Amino acid sequence: MKNRFFLVIATVAAVALMTSCGKVPQAGIDAANAAIDSAKVVEADIYLPGDFTALNDSMTVIMQDIEAQKSKLFKSYKTASAKLEALKAQAGTVATSAVAKKAEVKAEAEAGLVSVKALLDEVKGLIAKAPRGKDAKAVLEQMKGEVDAAEATITEAQTLFDAGTNYMQVADKITATTKQLNDLKAELEEVMAKVKR
């Protein structure tokens, strides 16, 4: 009788031990997902795409580990719970960094717009002063077309900036247009230097 009693107690203790370690850490999963969503809300996927992808990849690995534990007789989610807690903290750091990066890119884009507009005016001025020979007419028309395209891109970049949707896109447009205008400027200066000689 005594042996049966101890056997029942041992069985109950074993079951309690298995179930206490065997609960899926749903609260941890929800908290980690919420932290990743918060990072997305502050556009970490745009301003820190590598870090944001790493968050999602880590979450995928943790969920695979949890699924693997579900199929085991003695389940233990301690490691997964610790990883979820670390991932939640990491997502918070990425969100904070994304906000800072967005502000930095916005400032760069704002300064870039001022700079590229001044460069556009400079190139327009050089085209107006360029020599008007027979041979130069076709080249100047082509350059005017490029300047018009650059101006359209700058207007588009300004519209995007004013909307505040994606400063990274604005910065990319400004960089490309600045390079294009600098190439035109160099070409015009070279032609004008040859004429002066």
VOKOLMI-441498 format. One record per residue (C-alpha): residue in one letter; x, y, z. Coordinates in Angstrom, 3 decimals, m for minus. Layout:
# VOKOLMI-441498
@numi:A | xx:X | yy:Y | zz:Z
...
END
This chain:
# VOKOLMI-441498
@numi:M | xx:0.000 | yy:0.000 | zz:0.000
@numi:K | xx:2.811 | yy:2.330 | zz:0.954
@numi:N | xx:4.623 | yy:1.597 | zz:m2.333
@numi:R | xx:1.551 | yy:2.404 | zz:m4.379
@numi:F | xx:1.123 | yy:5.688 | zz:m2.522
@numi:F | xx:4.738 | yy:6.676 | zz:m3.253
@numi:L | xx:4.307 | yy:5.566 | zz:m6.876
@numi:V | xx:1.239 | yy:7.800 | zz:m7.248
@numi:I | xx:3.081 | yy:10.755 | zz:m5.651
@numi:A | xx:6.131 | yy:10.172 | zz:m7.866
@numi:T | xx:3.916 | yy:9.989 | zz:m10.969
@numi:V | xx:2.085 | yy:13.189 | zz:m10.029
@numi:A | xx:5.418 | yy:14.940 | zz:m9.347
@numi:A | xx:6.828 | yy:13.763 | zz:m12.701
@numi:V | xx:3.721 | yy:14.943 | zz:m14.556
@numi:A | xx:3.837 | yy:18.302 | zz:m12.735
@numi:L | xx:7.537 | yy:18.664 | zz:m13.581
@numi:M | xx:6.934 | yy:17.824 | zz:m17.259
@numi:T | xx:4.011 | yy:20.225 | zz:m17.583
@numi:S | xx:5.703 | yy:23.071 | zz:m15.698
@numi:C | xx:8.638 | yy:23.054 | zz:m18.142
@numi:G | xx:6.407 | yy:22.087 | zz:m21.007
@numi:K | xx:4.242 | yy:25.172 | zz:m21.453
@numi:V | xx:4.754 | yy:27.088 | zz:m24.675
@numi:P | xx:5.993 | yy:30.592 | zz:m23.715
@numi:Q | xx:3.085 | yy:32.326 | zz:m25.459
@numi:A | xx:3.477 | yy:35.554 | zz:m23.486
@numi:G | xx:7.133 | yy:35.743 | zz:m24.566
@numi:I | xx:6.202 | yy:35.049 | zz:m28.203
@numi:D | xx:3.531 | yy:37.769 | zz:m28.123
@numi:A | xx:5.889 | yy:40.272 | zz:m26.483
@numi:A | xx:8.667 | yy:39.583 | zz:m29.026
@numi:N | xx:6.225 | yy:39.894 | zz:m31.944
@numi:A | xx:4.865 | yy:43.151 | zz:m30.510
@numi:A | xx:8.414 | yy:44.519 | zz:m30.184
@numi:I | xx:9.185 | yy:43.587 | zz:m33.814
@numi:D | xx:5.917 | yy:45.230 | zz:m34.911
@numi:S | xx:6.877 | yy:48.373 | zz:m32.974
@numi:A | xx:10.204 | yy:48.443 | zz:m34.823
@numi:K | xx:8.328 | yy:48.201 | zz:m38.122
@numi:V | xx:5.993 | yy:51.051 | zz:m37.127
@numi:V | xx:9.023 | yy:53.370 | zz:m36.754
@numi:E | xx:10.202 | yy:52.148 | zz:m40.198
@numi:A | xx:13.181 | yy:50.072 | zz:m39.087
@numi:D | xx:12.584 | yy:47.991 | zz:m42.238
@numi:I | xx:13.392 | yy:51.114 | zz:m44.318
@numi:Y | xx:16.141 | yy:52.797 | zz:m42.288
@numi:L | xx:17.844 | yy:49.704 | zz:m40.814
@numi:P | xx:16.831 | yy:46.905 | zz:m43.206
@numi:G | xx:19.674 | yy:44.570 | zz:m42.200
@numi:D | xx:18.878 | yy:44.818 | zz:m38.490
@numi:F | xx:15.144 | yy:44.428 | zz:m39.103
@numi:T | xx:15.688 | yy:41.320 | zz:m41.252
@numi:A | xx:17.902 | yy:39.888 | zz:m38.500
@numi:L | xx:15.041 | yy:40.349 | zz:m35.998
@numi:N | xx:12.634 | yy:38.421 | zz:m38.218
@numi:D | xx:15.224 | yy:35.706 | zz:m38.900
@numi:S | xx:15.867 | yy:35.296 | zz:m35.164
@numi:M | xx:12.142 | yy:35.021 | zz:m34.493
@numi:T | xx:11.845 | yy:32.331 | zz:m37.180
@numi:V | xx:14.678 | yy:30.318 | zz:m35.587
@numi:I | xx:13.133 | yy:30.628 | zz:m32.111
@numi:M | xx:9.730 | yy:29.480 | zz:m33.401
@numi:Q | xx:11.380 | yy:26.478 | zz:m35.103
@numi:D | xx:13.014 | yy:25.599 | zz:m31.773
@numi:I | xx:9.645 | yy:25.869 | zz:m30.008
@numi:E | xx:8.002 | yy:23.626 | zz:m32.619
@numi:A | xx:10.807 | yy:21.090 | zz:m32.182
@numi:Q | xx:10.272 | yy:21.117 | zz:m28.401
@numi:K | xx:6.534 | yy:20.474 | zz:m28.835
@numi:S | xx:7.249 | yy:17.075 | zz:m30.346
@numi:K | xx:9.460 | yy:15.953 | zz:m27.421
@numi:L | xx:8.247 | yy:13.945 | zz:m24.423
@numi:F | xx:10.147 | yy:16.136 | zz:m21.930
@numi:K | xx:9.553 | yy:19.646 | zz:m23.222
@numi:S | xx:11.717 | yy:22.545 | zz:m22.092
@numi:Y | xx:11.169 | yy:26.080 | zz:m23.305
@numi:K | xx:13.721 | yy:27.723 | zz:m21.008
@numi:T | xx:16.186 | yy:28.441 | zz:m23.833
@numi:A | xx:13.426 | yy:29.705 | zz:m26.122
@numi:S | xx:12.061 | yy:31.948 | zz:m23.370
@numi:A | xx:15.494 | yy:33.464 | zz:m22.762
@numi:K | xx:15.974 | yy:34.002 | zz:m26.492
@numi:L | xx:12.541 | yy:35.636 | zz:m26.787
@numi:E | xx:13.397 | yy:38.026 | zz:m23.958
@numi:A | xx:16.703 | yy:38.913 | zz:m25.638
@numi:L | xx:14.961 | yy:39.382 | zz:m28.985
@numi:K | xx:12.397 | yy:41.713 | zz:m27.401
@numi:A | xx:15.239 | yy:43.866 | zz:m26.021
@numi:Q | xx:17.049 | yy:43.772 | zz:m29.363
@numi:A | xx:13.878 | yy:44.888 | zz:m31.185
@numi:G | xx:13.590 | yy:47.830 | zz:m28.786
@numi:T | xx:17.182 | yy:48.837 | zz:m29.552
@numi:V | xx:16.569 | yy:48.542 | zz:m33.308
@numi:A | xx:13.428 | yy:50.695 | zz:m33.008
@numi:T | xx:15.339 | yy:53.407 | zz:m31.122
@numi:S | xx:18.189 | yy:53.292 | zz:m33.647
@numi:A | xx:15.720 | yy:53.485 | zz:m36.548
@numi:V | xx:14.186 | yy:56.678 | zz:m35.150
@numi:A | xx:17.668 | yy:58.222 | zz:m34.864
@numi:K | xx:18.636 | yy:57.043 | zz:m38.364
@numi:K | xx:15.428 | yy:58.477 | zz:m39.835
@numi:A | xx:16.176 | yy:61.878 | zz:m38.273
@numi:E | xx:19.739 | yy:61.717 | zz:m39.628
@numi:V | xx:18.602 | yy:60.785 | zz:m43.154
@numi:K | xx:15.925 | yy:63.506 | zz:m43.037
@numi:A | xx:18.545 | yy:66.149 | zz:m42.169
@numi:E | xx:20.834 | yy:64.866 | zz:m44.952
@numi:A | xx:17.958 | yy:64.881 | zz:m47.451
@numi:E | xx:16.969 | yy:68.419 | zz:m46.458
@numi:A | xx:20.531 | yy:69.699 | zz:m46.893
@numi:G | xx:20.848 | yy:67.679 | zz:m50.121
@numi:L | xx:17.732 | yy:69.309 | zz:m51.591
@numi:V | xx:19.126 | yy:72.799 | zz:m50.948
@numi:S | xx:22.478 | yy:71.802 | zz:m52.440
@numi:V | xx:21.077 | yy:70.079 | zz:m55.543
@numi:K | xx:18.746 | yy:73.007 | zz:m56.293
@numi:A | xx:21.721 | yy:75.394 | zz:m56.191
@numi:L | xx:23.654 | yy:73.042 | zz:m58.476
@numi:L | xx:20.704 | yy:72.911 | zz:m60.886
@numi:D | xx:20.636 | yy:76.716 | zz:m61.092
@numi:E | xx:24.389 | yy:76.732 | zz:m61.684
@numi:V | xx:24.134 | yy:74.230 | zz:m64.541
@numi:K | xx:21.236 | yy:76.195 | zz:m66.072
@numi:G | xx:23.408 | yy:79.312 | zz:m65.936
@numi:L | xx:26.288 | yy:77.505 | zz:m67.654
@numi:I | xx:23.969 | yy:76.296 | zz:m70.428
@numi:A | xx:22.777 | yy:79.872 | zz:m70.945
@numi:K | xx:26.407 | yy:81.049 | zz:m71.273
@numi:A | xx:27.528 | yy:78.119 | zz:m73.451
@numi:P | xx:28.740 | yy:78.914 | zz:m76.988
@numi:R | xx:26.045 | yy:78.561 | zz:m79.653
@numi:G | xx:27.843 | yy:77.142 | zz:m82.658
@numi:K | xx:26.367 | yy:74.865 | zz:m85.326
@numi:D | xx:27.901 | yy:71.785 | zz:m83.773
@numi:A | xx:27.002 | yy:72.781 | zz:m80.222
@numi:K | xx:23.261 | yy:73.205 | zz:m80.825
@numi:A | xx:22.385 | yy:69.471 | zz:m80.750
@numi:V | xx:24.613 | yy:68.867 | zz:m77.722
@numi:L | xx:23.069 | yy:71.790 | zz:m75.834
@numi:E | xx:19.554 | yy:70.558 | zz:m76.617
@numi:Q | xx:20.480 | yy:67.148 | zz:m75.228
@numi:M | xx:21.923 | yy:68.793 | zz:m72.100
@numi:K | xx:18.763 | yy:70.884 | zz:m71.658
@numi:G | xx:16.752 | yy:67.666 | zz:m71.823
@numi:E | xx:18.953 | yy:66.139 | zz:m69.094
@numi:V | xx:18.583 | yy:69.276 | zz:m66.978
@numi:D | xx:14.785 | yy:69.147 | zz:m67.387
@numi:A | xx:14.795 | yy:65.487 | zz:m66.291
@numi:A | xx:16.976 | yy:66.371 | zz:m63.284
@numi:E | xx:14.609 | yy:69.205 | zz:m62.362
@numi:A | xx:11.633 | yy:66.821 | zz:m62.521
@numi:T | xx:13.460 | yy:64.386 | zz:m60.235
@numi:I | xx:14.252 | yy:67.196 | zz:m57.782
@numi:T | xx:10.583 | yy:68.241 | zz:m57.755
@numi:E | xx:9.582 | yy:64.621 | zz:m57.115
@numi:A | xx:12.155 | yy:64.357 | zz:m54.316
@numi:Q | xx:10.819 | yy:67.570 | zz:m52.734
@numi:T | xx:7.254 | yy:66.199 | zz:m52.884
@numi:L | xx:8.374 | yy:62.952 | zz:m51.196
@numi:F | xx:10.284 | yy:64.952 | zz:m48.565
@numi:D | xx:7.265 | yy:67.149 | zz:m47.827
@numi:A | xx:5.063 | yy:64.052 | zz:m47.494
@numi:G | xx:7.584 | yy:62.586 | zz:m45.016
@numi:T | xx:7.011 | yy:59.062 | zz:m46.250
@numi:N | xx:10.512 | yy:57.797 | zz:m47.067
@numi:Y | xx:13.530 | yy:60.048 | zz:m46.616
@numi:M | xx:15.811 | yy:57.239 | zz:m47.811
@numi:Q | xx:14.154 | yy:57.412 | zz:m51.237
@numi:V | xx:14.608 | yy:61.194 | zz:m51.260
@numi:A | xx:18.306 | yy:60.845 | zz:m50.391
@numi:D | xx:18.802 | yy:58.272 | zz:m53.185
@numi:K | xx:17.155 | yy:60.567 | zz:m55.750
@numi:I | xx:19.261 | yy:63.519 | zz:m54.607
@numi:T | xx:22.497 | yy:61.506 | zz:m54.799
@numi:A | xx:21.762 | yy:60.300 | zz:m58.337
@numi:T | xx:20.675 | yy:63.767 | zz:m59.540
@numi:T | xx:23.689 | yy:65.477 | zz:m57.951
@numi:K | xx:26.027 | yy:63.101 | zz:m59.789
@numi:Q | xx:24.198 | yy:63.691 | zz:m63.079
@numi:L | xx:24.329 | yy:67.496 | zz:m62.671
@numi:N | xx:27.993 | yy:67.449 | zz:m61.630
@numi:D | xx:28.826 | yy:65.476 | zz:m64.791
@numi:L | xx:26.941 | yy:68.032 | zz:m66.930
@numi:K | xx:28.668 | yy:70.909 | zz:m65.132
@numi:A | xx:32.113 | yy:69.400 | zz:m65.727
@numi:E | xx:31.298 | yy:68.861 | zz:m69.409
@numi:L | xx:30.044 | yy:72.438 | zz:m69.851
@numi:E | xx:33.046 | yy:73.919 | zz:m68.057
@numi:E | xx:35.376 | yy:71.915 | zz:m70.254
@numi:V | xx:33.626 | yy:73.138 | zz:m73.462
@numi:M | xx:33.720 | yy:76.751 | zz:m72.259
@numi:A | xx:37.403 | yy:76.490 | zz:m71.332
@numi:K | xx:38.174 | yy:75.198 | zz:m74.853
@numi:V | xx:36.274 | yy:78.124 | zz:m76.433
@numi:K | xx:38.169 | yy:80.648 | zz:m74.295
@numi:R | xx:41.474 | yy:79.170 | zz:m75.438
END
